[in-house]
């Protein structure tokens, strides 16, 4: 019997993979910030003094500036 030896063939398969090049781009944003300016307004503290307001023969003596203003808005005259 004649034996035939089968010829082994090894075939090497080389795959080529293409890799996309990754590019990282650094983005720097510049923001302009307006300078904040705070201005302090100093108002003198008024000392409360008593005044008399009169209207139609009725008088009140007041020392609160807000109350004096309210009475003046209602037509009362300030006596000095």
C-alpha positions in Angstrom: 0.0 0.0 0.0 1.2 3.3 -0.9 0.7 6.0 1.5 0.4 9.4 0.3 1.3 12.0 2.8 -1.0 14.9 2.7 0.9 18.1 2.5 0.1 20.4 5.3 -0.3 24.0 4.3 -0.4 26.6 6.9 -1.7 29.8 5.7 -1.1 32.8 7.8 -3.8 35.4 7.6 -2.7 38.9 8.7 -5.5 41.3 9.3 -4.7 45.0 9.0 -6.9 47.2 11.2 -7.1 50.8 10.5 -7.4 52.9 13.7 -8.7 56.4 13.3 -6.4 58.9 14.9 -8.0 60.5 18.0 -7.4 64.1 18.2 -8.1 65.9 21.5 -8.5 69.6 21.2 -8.4 71.7 24.3 -10.9 74.6 24.1 -10.3 77.5 26.5 -13.1 80.0 26.9 -12.3 83.5 28.0 -15.1 85.4 29.7 -14.9 89.0 30.5 -16.3 89.9 33.9 -17.3 93.5 34.6 -15.7 94.8 37.7 -18.3 95.3 40.4 -18.2 98.6 42.1 -20.0 99.2 45.3 -20.4 102.8 46.4 -21.3 103.4 50.0 -23.6 106.4 50.6 -23.4 107.8 54.0 -26.4 109.8 55.2 -26.2 111.6 58.5 -28.5 110.2 61.2 -30.9 112.9 62.1 -31.5 113.4 65.7 -35.2 113.3 66.5 -36.6 116.7 67.3 -40.1 117.4 68.3 -42.2 119.5 66.0 -45.8 120.6 66.2 -48.2 120.1 63.3 -51.5 121.9 63.2 -54.6 121.7 61.0 -58.0 123.3 61.7 -57.2 124.1 65.3 -55.9 120.6 66.1 -52.3 120.2 67.0 -50.0 117.2 67.4 -46.4 117.2 68.7 -44.4 114.6 66.7 -40.8 113.5 66.7 -40.8 110.6 64.2 -39.8 112.0 60.7 -42.1 109.5 59.0 -45.1 110.5 61.1 -44.3 114.2 60.4 -44.2 113.5 56.7 -47.5 111.6 56.9 -49.2 114.5 58.7 -47.8 117.0 56.2 -49.2 114.9 53.4 -52.6 115.2 55.1 -52.4 119.0 55.0 -51.0 119.7 58.5 -48.7 122.7 58.8 -45.4 122.4 60.7 -45.0 125.0 63.4 -41.3 125.9 64.0 
